[in-house]
Amino acid sequence: MRDLLVETLADAGAEPVVDGKGNTLATRTADGFESGEEAVGAADSPHLVLNTHIDTVPPHVPYGEREGGAVVEGRGACDAKGPLAALVDAFLTAEVSAGRVTLAITPDEETVQTGAAHLAGRLDADGFVVGEPTGLDVCTAARGQFEGSVTIRGTAAHAATPAAGANAIRAAAPVLQAMETYDEERGPGEHATLGRPTLTPTLVEGGEATNQVPEECTITFDRRPVPPESADEFRADLEEHLYQWMPTGMDLRVELTSKETPFLEAFATDRREQLVRALADASGGEIRPFGAATEASFFAAHAPTVVFGPGDLSDEEGAVAHSEREYVRRDEVTAAADAVRETVAVLCGADE
């Protein structure tokens, strides 16, 4: 897929480069296309970055069409090949009379996000448009995603003499109840745009034998934070909150899953930002939060960031993105390209 992207950009006269993390970069200024390497650390202003990703989740769903070709089906149709097509078209055809526009396409958004983590802070941008299926709405905020575990340690013993040990699985019951009360007692509270955060136990593991009091029990959890909660702050606060529920003589620790890139933290861009207003005017879409965590989290720490594109995460029939019925409408892809093209003209116009 990346080879096709590079070939398409090169055939149009761009000078794409692929960096050491697999990101595909290309740049335009009023003087024409420049090497994508020029985007890193660029000081020209205004500088608008158009970003999405080329990877998809498994399994493969073959390409198909329906409604006379008006609808494209298949894995990645809306997440995120439809947004990719729209951003590439806008990048190649938009009028850039001041500053620069950078196309930055990452390789691993669905997994470890090393591409975006590498670019965050290296692209000296004034704004980011992150391509995802939003139904042409302009999404200015999204919850983040933390993953981790709560490990309870007790004392092993023979199941015939349970009082001689400390049952870690039994202690999991009050800990699970305490997780339900965490946000009421310690969490960041309800966010004006994103609502309340969520903390969801997703897996419980413990015990080694049917006739042994279990020494250890691990609860895996999914956290969807809202601003201003950070990963480190959440870990420490959750551990302190849960520890008070531990029986005497037992121990507990909370750890976040080890990963080579930062966690996707929640973000919220002021809806009064020029990028937000320009894209909303051009698309006619609503201004709202996005329903999933994205690499926009990395970029929002550095400049106003919006999530935008054709297609939908779900429709009236159920899931669309990441499902076997994934699709995107061609007219939405065209409309998304038109809206981004118009936004580039506003932000990177001669009057800026």
Helices and strands as residue ranges (DSSP letters): H 2-11, E 17-18, E 24-29, E 32-34, G 36-39, E 47-53, E 64-66, E 71-73, I 77-81, H 82-93, E 100-106, H 114-119, E 127-131, E 138-142, E 146-153, E 157-158, G 162-164, H 168-185, E 198-206, E 212-213, E 216-224, H 231-243, E 251-256, E 267-268, H 274-283, E 287-289, H 296-300, E 305-308, E 314-315, E 318-319, E 327-329, H 330-347
